[in-house]
């Protein structure tokens, strides 16, 4: 395997744990969308926020909403998601030994980035709590890429943020959204079992490599990739 130059990390479930109430957040999003014309039961809290927004966007076309109306709803969806995430900052818990692992990776010459579907400010606060401001070279949150994970653009733009090519980087995450993003972008992927559903998170696009934690990544790289 080639020697990579950069590593892109998911955030929640991969580097940290927080108590974002996603069901409550999505419920508020759905109520707002239904009040403004989205048919009842077209979306549910079982869907990801990305899918909910995609369904809404398609429905707005049939509703012939104006661009200003669409943008106002997009802004409201962002406000709801941002509020839920920032509320959870106080509950942030660092996964054991993650800061030490990232510092070691940085010392070994890797450029490091965070690619999350959460908002940028939330990710920055997480980095501060982990005391990793010097180790993280780029942070890409919701709206910082033209498309979110699992779309290829998210990973491609994360590589560019590190001033690297897609073949120079790989993605690390705890969910099939991450592994699908890596697959779509044509890059290597390492799964970790620290997400809420552990290895069951990879119901589709199960990766060949699943480590117990990012804390195990430095040793894995030293053995397999150098």
C-alpha positions in Angstrom: 0.0 0.0 0.0 1.2 3.5 -0.7 2.4 5.9 2.0 -0.3 8.5 2.5 0.4 12.1 3.2 -2.9 13.1 4.9 -5.7 11.7 7.0 -9.3 13.0 7.1 -11.3 12.2 10.2 -15.0 12.1 10.8 -15.8 13.8 14.2 -18.8 12.4 16.2 -18.3 8.8 17.1 -14.8 8.8 15.6 -12.9 11.4 17.8 -15.6 12.4 20.3 -18.9 11.5 21.8 -21.7 14.1 22.3 -25.3 13.9 23.2 -26.8 15.7 20.2 -30.5 14.8 20.3 -30.8 14.0 16.6 -34.3 12.7 16.8 -35.5 15.9 18.4 -33.6 17.9 15.9 -35.0 16.1 12.9 -38.5 16.2 14.4 -38.3 20.0 14.5 -37.0 20.1 11.0 -39.8 18.0 9.7 -42.5 20.0 11.6 -41.2 23.2 10.0 -41.1 21.6 6.5 -44.6 20.2 6.8 -45.9 23.6 8.0 -44.6 25.1 4.8 -46.1 22.6 2.4 -44.2 19.3 2.6 -46.7 16.4 2.6 -47.1 14.6 5.8 -45.0 11.4 6.4 -42.9 12.0 3.3 -39.9 12.2 5.6 -39.3 10.6 9.0 -36.8 11.0 11.8 -35.4 7.6 10.8 -33.9 9.3 7.8 -30.6 11.2 7.9 -30.8 15.0 7.9 -29.1 15.0 4.4 -31.9 12.8 3.0 -34.6 14.8 4.7 -33.2 18.0 3.0 -32.8 16.3 -0.4 -36.5 15.1 -0.3 -37.6 18.6 0.7 -35.6 20.2 -2.1 -37.2 17.9 -4.7 -40.7 18.6 -3.3 -40.1 22.3 -3.5 -39.8 22.0 -7.2 -43.3 20.6 -7.4 -44.5 23.3 -5.1 -43.0 25.9 -7.4 -41.5 27.7 -4.4 -39.5 30.8 -5.2 -35.7 30.8 -4.7 -36.1 33.3 -1.8 -38.6 30.9 -0.2 -36.3 28.0 -0.7 -33.3 29.8 0.8 -35.3 31.0 3.8 -36.2 27.3 4.5 -32.6 26.2 4.0 -31.5 28.9 6.5 -34.1 27.7 9.0 -33.0 24.1 8.6 -29.4 25.2 9.3 -30.4 27.2 12.3 -32.2 24.2 13.8 -29.3 21.9 13.2 -26.7 24.4 14.5 -28.7 25.0 17.7 -29.0 21.3 18.5 -25.3 20.7 17.9 -24.0 23.7 19.9 -26.4 22.8 22.8 -24.5 19.5 23.0 -21.0 20.9 23.3 -21.3 20.8 27.1 -21.7 17.0 26.9 -18.7 16.5 24.7 -16.5 13.6 25.7 -13.2 12.8 24.1 -12.7 9.1 23.2 -9.8 7.8 25.3 -6.3 8.3 23.9 -7.4 10.2 20.8 -5.5 13.4 21.4 -2.3 11.4 22.0 -2.9 9.4 18.8 -3.5 12.5 16.7 -0.4 14.2 18.0 1.7 11.1 17.2 0.3 11.1 13.6 1.1 14.7 13.2 4.6 14.2 14.5 4.9 11.3 12.0 4.4 13.8 9.2 0.7 13.4 8.3 -1.5 16.4 7.6 -4.8 16.1 9.5 -8.3 17.3 8.7 -11.8 16.9 10.1 -14.7 16.4 7.7 -18.1 16.5 9.5 -21.7 16.9 8.6 -22.0 19.0 11.8 -21.5 22.8 11.7 -18.1 24.3 11.6 -18.3 26.1 14.9 -19.2 22.9 16.7 -16.1 21.2 15.2 -13.8 24.0 16.2 -15.1 23.9 19.7 -14.5 20.1 19.8 -10.9 20.7 18.6 -10.4 23.3 21.4 -11.7 20.9 24.0 -9.3 18.2 22.8 -6.5 20.8 22.8 -5.6 19.9 19.2 -5.6 23.4 17.6 -2.0 22.9 16.4 -2.5 19.4 15.1 -5.6 19.9 12.9 -4.7 21.5 9.6 -8.3 21.9 8.2 -11.8 21.8 9.4 -14.7 21.2 7.0 -18.2 21.3 8.4 -21.7 21.6 7.1 -21.8 24.0 4.2 -18.0 24.1 3.8 -18.1 21.7 0.9 -20.3 21.8 -2.2 -21.8 18.5 -1.1 -21.8 16.7 2.3 -20.7 13.2 3.0 -21.5 10.6 1.5 -20.9 12.5 -1.7 -17.4 12.3 -3.3 -17.1 16.1 -3.4 -16.8 16.2 0.4 -13.7 14.1 0.5 -12.2 15.6 -2.7 -12.5 19.1 -1.2 -11.1 17.9 2.1 -8.0 16.7 0.3 -7.7 20.0 -1.4 -8.0 21.8 1.9 -4.8 19.9 2.9 -3.2 20.9 -0.4 -3.1 17.2 -1.4 -4.6 15.0 -4.1 -7.3 12.5 -3.3 -4.8 9.6 -3.8 -2.7 11.2 -1.0 -5.3 10.9 1.7 -7.6 8.5 3.3 -10.8 8.8 5.5 -11.4 7.5 9.0 -14.9 7.2 10.3 -17.4 5.2 12.4 -20.4 4.9 10.0 -21.3 3.7 6.5 -21.9 7.3 5.5 -18.1 7.7 5.9 -17.2 4.5 4.1 -19.6 5.3 1.3 -18.0 8.8 1.0 -14.6 7.2 0.7 -15.9 4.7 -1.9 -17.5 7.4 -3.9 -14.3 9.4 -3.9 -12.2 6.4 -4.7 -10.0 6.6 -1.7 -8.9 4.3 1.1 -11.0 4.0 4.2 -10.4 2.9 7.8 -13.4 2.2 10.0 -13.4 2.5 13.8 -15.7 0.8 16.2 -16.3 3.7 18.6 -19.6 4.9 17.1 -23.0 4.5 18.8 -23.7 1.2 17.1 -20.1 0.0 17.0 -19.3 -2.2 14.0 -23.0 -2.5 13.2 -22.8 1.0 11.9 -21.3 -0.5 8.7 -24.5 -2.1 7.4 -23.5 -1.2 3.8 -20.0 -0.6 2.3 -18.4 -2.5 5.2 -14.7 -1.6 5.1 -11.9 -4.1 4.9 -10.2 -2.5 7.9 -12.0 -1.8 11.1 -9.9 -0.8 14.1 -11.2 -0.6 17.7 -10.4 3.1 17.9 -8.5 5.9 16.2 -6.1 5.4 19.2 -5.0 2.2 17.3 -4.3 4.0 14.0 -0.7 5.0 14.6 0.4 1.4 15.2 -1.7 0.2 12.3 0.0 2.7 9.9 3.4 1.9 11.1 2.8 -1.8 10.5 0.9 -1.6 7.2 1.5 1.6 5.3 5.0 2.9 5.9 
